[in-house]
Amino acid sequence: MSDEVVRTVSKHSMQAIRSDFDRIASLSKPSDRYRPYYDFLVKHLPSHCERSLDIGCGTGLFTRALAARSTHVLALDLSPNMIRVAKDHSREFSNIDFQIADAVETEFPSDHFDCIVSIATLHHLPMEKMLVRMRDALRPGGVLVILDLFQAEGLWENFMGVMAFPANIFLRLIKSGRLRPPREMRAAWTEHGRHDTYLTLSRVREMCAKRMTGAEVRRHLLWRYSIIWEKADC
Ligand SMILES: C[S@@+](CC[C@H](N)C(=O)[O-])C[C@H]1O[C@@H](n2cnc3c(N)ncnc32)[C@H](O)[C@@H]1O
């Protein structure tokens, strides 16, 4: 494919992702369903950050946890509706700068942020390019905290992936009292899932080994993995 065709295809899918998340944002209700992951991620944040960055902030639930230990947070999202909802829920946080932006097109200053976070977003972006950009934008001693979804490979991961379905239903039931999300939300996520693709964990590990020596990649429940990496302070 020529560069021109690749650019047109990716512009197309960016528009599809934006409209999917605009739709999902208007149906979203505050939920603590992902609290166990958030608690794990919060433990890895530096105790205080001057400047933090959240890539793909969504409705801003984790952004607010980041803001509680940062002087300033830049929070980016492609979806105008997500940013509107995030701002609505974050009125008491004057230190968050929410911006509608495509993180792939945004220039980040080098050696700048004390912490960069991205949750459930990187599978929409060119992963290796973003790892390099986030690495370069962190200041020495800064911390990268990522949570995303992966594609199961091999017998064990596929078995765990199947077991995750009942676990997911059980967790939803205890957190929200429902077996399934509301019909409109289900339809919106099903539509979105049609153009979602995920990397395998071995591919993620390979990229981290190449771009971020010492990064810790962990597998979590419900098809998720985390990357925690501290940039060498030299
Ligand atoms: C599944 S949501 C996760 C939101 C939030 N991080 C959370 O944990 O609730 C993924 C978010 O990434 C955003 N996103 C996708 N592609 C993006 C891009 N290129 N630049 C910025 N945000 C993007 C979407 O609009 C969406 O809000």
The ligand as an ORCA input file, in Angstrom:
! r2SCAN-3c Opt
* xyz 0 1
  C     -11.922      2.379     26.058
  S     -11.758      4.116     26.200
  C     -10.819      4.246     27.701
  C     -11.000      5.572     28.376
  C     -10.277      5.774     29.693
  N      -8.843      5.712     29.554
  C     -10.761      4.798     30.745
  O      -9.959      4.028     31.250
  O     -11.951      4.801     31.061
  C     -10.569      4.531     24.950
  C     -10.457      6.028     24.728
  O      -9.383      6.292     23.830
  C      -9.756      7.373     23.019
  N      -8.910      7.372     21.807
  C      -8.889      6.449     20.808
  N      -7.995      6.795     19.877
  C      -7.412      7.958     20.294
  C      -6.413      8.823     19.747
  N      -5.830      8.565     18.589
  N      -6.070      9.939     20.442
  C      -6.675     10.216     21.631
  N      -7.632      9.435     22.184
  C      -7.994      8.314     21.536
  C     -11.234      7.125     22.743
  O     -11.922      8.271     22.295
  C     -11.719      6.616     24.095
  O     -12.212      7.634     24.919
*
